[in-house]
Amino acid sequence: MAVRRVVPNIQSGAMQESRDFYGLLGFEEVMNHGWIMTLASPSTPAAQVSVMTYDETAPVIPDLSVEVDDVDAAYATVRESGAEILYPLQDEEWGVRRFFVRDPNGRVVNVLGHQ
C-alpha cells in the first residue's frame, strides 16, 4: 500500500472567505461539492487543503485525509490493529471508497481511494 497524498481538512462556516484566503497563498479551487471544497497548488497539484462545512455522509468531520493506492488493504490492516474505526469502509457517490479511523491522539483520519 502506498500513500498518494495527505490533505488537511479545515472545518469552516466561511467557505468563500477560506477560498479567498488560501488563494492568497497560491491555492486554486479544484473541487467544490458545496459542503467540501478542495484547493490545490497549480504547480504541485498534490499539495492541497480541503475546507468543509460538514461531511455529507459521515458522522464527523475528519481532521485529515490520506489517499492510498489500496484502501481495502489499508482497512484490513487498520482493523487488524484494533484501532477505532468511526466510519466503516464504504463507496461514496462522488467516486471515493473510504473509511474513518481515530489515531492515537484522537484525530479522525479519512482514509480513501478514488474509484
Secondary structure as the mmCIF struct_conf table of DSSP 4:
data_model
#
loop_
_struct_conf.conf_type_id
_struct_conf.id
_struct_conf.beg_label_comp_id
_struct_conf.beg_label_asym_id
_struct_conf.beg_label_seq_id
_struct_conf.end_label_comp_id
_struct_conf.end_label_asym_id
_struct_conf.end_label_seq_id
STRN STRN1 VAL A 3 GLN A 11
BEND BEND1 GLY A 13 GLY A 13
HELX_RH_AL_P HELX_RH_AL_P1 MET A 15 LEU A 24
TURN_TY1_P TURN_TY1_P1 LEU A 25 GLY A 26
STRN STRN2 GLU A 28 ASN A 32
BEND BEND2 GLY A 34 TRP A 35
STRN STRN3 ILE A 36 ALA A 40
BEND BEND3 PRO A 42 THR A 44
TURN_TY1_P TURN_TY1_P2 PRO A 45 ALA A 46
STRN STRN4 GLN A 48 MET A 52
BEND BEND4 THR A 53 TYR A 54
BEND BEND5 GLU A 56 VAL A 60
BEND BEND6 ASP A 63 ASP A 63
STRN STRN5 LEU A 64 VAL A 68
BEND BEND7 ASP A 69 ASP A 69
HELX_RH_AL_P HELX_RH_AL_P2 VAL A 71 SER A 81
TURN_TY1_P TURN_TY1_P3 GLY A 82 GLY A 82
STRN STRN6 ILE A 85 ASP A 91
TURN_TY1_P TURN_TY1_P4 GLU A 93 TRP A 94
BEND BEND8 GLY A 95 GLY A 95
STRN STRN7 VAL A 96 ARG A 102
TURN_TY1_P TURN_TY1_P5 PRO A 104 ASN A 105
BEND BEND9 GLY A 106 GLY A 106
STRN STRN8 VAL A 108 HIS A 114
#
